Amino acid sequence: MTWKPLFKPYFIENINEGGGGADIGPLEKFGVPCIGYEPDGQRYFDIHHTPDDTFDKVNKRELELGAAAIGSLIYLIDKYR
């Protein structure tokens, strides 16, 4: 079963195996399951990994949407994998 159609209406259907990065890559060595969520990059890198990258600058709505996307994916993995 492919899950991409479930996420397509929300423009978060770009699901690929592999990837990683400095934030989660080291965990993979220990067998930790990792998901590399890629948010909409329009504003993401304006302050990402800068001194202004603090929690008070997080857009609440964007955080909620990201949490919903990851929560949905985890649910599907738990139920169907």
C-alpha positions in Angstrom: 0.0 0.0 0.0 1.3 3.4 -0.8 0.6 6.3 1.5 1.4 9.1 -0.8 -2.2 9.7 -1.9 -3.2 10.2 1.7 -0.7 13.1 2.0 -1.1 14.6 -1.5 -4.0 16.9 -0.6 -1.8 18.5 2.1 1.2 18.8 -0.3 3.4 16.5 2.0 3.5 13.5 -0.3 7.2 13.6 -0.9 8.1 10.4 1.0 11.4 8.8 0.1 13.7 6.3 1.7 17.2 7.3 2.7 18.4 10.8 3.4 19.2 12.1 6.8 21.4 15.0 8.0 23.4 16.4 10.8 20.3 16.5 13.1 19.3 12.8 12.9 22.1 11.0 11.0 24.1 10.1 14.1 21.1 8.3 15.6 20.9 5.9 12.7 24.2 4.3 13.8 22.4 3.1 17.0 19.4 1.6 15.1 17.0 4.4 15.9 14.3 4.7 13.3 14.6 8.2 11.8 12.2 10.4 9.8 13.7 13.4 8.0 10.7 15.8 7.8 11.3 18.6 5.2 9.1 21.6 5.9 8.2 24.2 3.4 11.5 25.9 2.7 10.1 29.3 1.9 11.0 30.7 5.3 12.6 27.7 7.0 16.2 28.7 6.3 15.8 32.4 7.1 16.9 31.8 10.7 17.6 28.0 10.8 20.9 27.4 12.6 21.5 31.1 13.1 21.7 32.8 16.5 18.0 33.8 16.0 17.0 30.2 15.7 15.0 30.2 19.0 11.7 28.7 20.0 10.0 32.1 20.3 10.5 32.6 16.6 8.6 29.4 15.7 5.4 30.0 13.7 2.7 28.3 15.9 0.6 27.2 12.9 3.5 25.8 10.9 4.6 23.9 14.0 1.1 22.4 14.4 1.0 21.4 10.7 4.4 19.8 10.9 3.4 17.9 14.1 0.2 16.7 12.4 2.1 15.5 9.4 4.6 13.5 11.5 1.9 12.2 13.8 0.0 10.9 10.8 3.0 9.2 9.3 3.9 7.6 12.7 0.3 6.3 13.0 0.4 4.7 9.5 3.8 3.1 10.2 2.5 1.7 13.5 -0.8 0.4 12.0 0.4 -0.9 8.6 4.1 -1.7 8.8 
